[in-house]
Amino acid sequence: MKPTIPDFSAALARLPAPANYYLGQMAEVRDLPNNVLLFVRHAFSAQEERHDSEHHRFVLMVSLHGPGEVCLNECLLHLGEGEAVLVFPYQLHHYLNPRAERRWLFLTFEQAAAEPLLPLRNRTVRLTPAAFATLRKILDAYLAALAVPDDPRRRQCLVLNLAVLVQELLLAAAATSAPAARHEALPPPPTARLLVVDRLNRLIHSQMEQRWTQATLARELRISASHLRALIRQALGVSLGRYLMQVRLHRAAGLLAEGRLTVAETAAACGFGSVFAFSRAFKRETGTPPSRLRRDGRGAAPPLR
């Protein structure tokens, strides 16, 4: 049955495109979502995906119109209308058929305590009418905070209210996703293209330390290298080589932020032939050497382009 989704058109029309995709409304209260940013996407391109790859932030995607598939590391998820998915920090995400017409609302934020949100990891959840009502309040609070830049005290109250509402939405979604509470509609049957992308993701992530080439990946998947390259370009909007590099670098960023492995061990764990090759690629993509991310940890994580 098609979900009933409230009409957010008027509020979305007032929602501006962010000037900075890493800077939102700052509540600065411990254990509450902070640096909250909202924006809407109607279609995706390679350029826009760079904005969304803020690997140290949470990214909540809500499909208001137009279903689609999202790759989250090794998982391939179908996001139907009225459903949401939460991307965790350091999770690489790509959209299949990125140029298809959609209207998805993005809510990105930072949060120190990830444990309450773990039920949302690598799964979609259908938002309830109450959750959509909270989402509407979030939109109103966000727009109200943008409208009072010259009144710091009132703005801080609005931003604090925004953070509380975001937490309310996330906890409600996490409760809905619990096994006993889930009543999910079956996703559409996978196409041949989806199956290949799914197998590719699982292969790369299960053997990240391998120095995969396009030829060896194609052999493992039992298709030609040219067919694989064309399929990934069509499905994800990026080249196979670019996709493989992004997968490796996002995994590396997560390992470096944890601080348990050295830079050399991280390079080996992510399939780079040498520390030099890894450091050069990482700095080229982020503008920051991997040693700095390992030293500074999550708070100073640079965005991957």
Stockholm file with secondary structure:
# STOCKHOLM 1.0

chainA/1-305         MKPTIPDFSAALARLPAPANYYLGQMAEVRDLPNNVLLFVRHAFSAQEERHDSEHHRFVLMVSLHGPGEVCLNECLLHLGEGEAVLVFPYQLHHYLNPRAERRWLFLTFEQAAAEPLLPLRNRTVRLTPAAFATLRKILDAYLAALAVPDDPRRRQCLVLNLAVLVQELLLAAAATSAPAARHEALPPPPTARLLVVDRLNRLIHSQMEQRWTQATLARELRISASHLRALIRQALGVSLGRYLMQVRLHRAAGLLAEGRLTVAETAAACGFGSVFAFSRAFKRETGTPPSRLRRDGRGAAPPLR
#=GR chainA/1-305 SS CCCCCCCCHHHHHHCCCCSCTTCCBCCCCTTSCEEEEEEEESSCCHHHHHHHCCTTSEEEEEEEECCEEEEETTEEEEECTTEEEEECTTCCEEESSTTSCCEEEEEEEECSCCGGGGGGBTCEEECCHHHHHHHHHHHHHHHHHHTCTTCHHHHHHHHHHHHHHHHHHHHHHHHHTSGGGCCCCCCCCCCHHHHHHHHHHHHHHHTTTSCCCHHHHHHHHTSCHHHHHHHHHHHHSSCHHHHHHHHHHHHHHHHHHHTCSCHHHHHHHTTCSCHHHHHHHHHHHHSSCHHHHHHHCGGGCCCCC
#=GC SS_cons         CCCCCCCCHHHHHHCCCCSCTTCCBCCCCTTSCEEEEEEEESSCCHHHHHHHCCTTSEEEEEEEECCEEEEETTEEEEECTTEEEEECTTCCEEESSTTSCCEEEEEEEECSCCGGGGGGBTCEEECCHHHHHHHHHHHHHHHHHHTCTTCHHHHHHHHHHHHHHHHHHHHHHHHHTSGGGCCCCCCCCCCHHHHHHHHHHHHHHHTTTSCCCHHHHHHHHTSCHHHHHHHHHHHHSSCHHHHHHHHHHHHHHHHHHHTCSCHHHHHHHTTCSCHHHHHHHHHHHHSSCHHHHHHHCGGGCCCCC
//
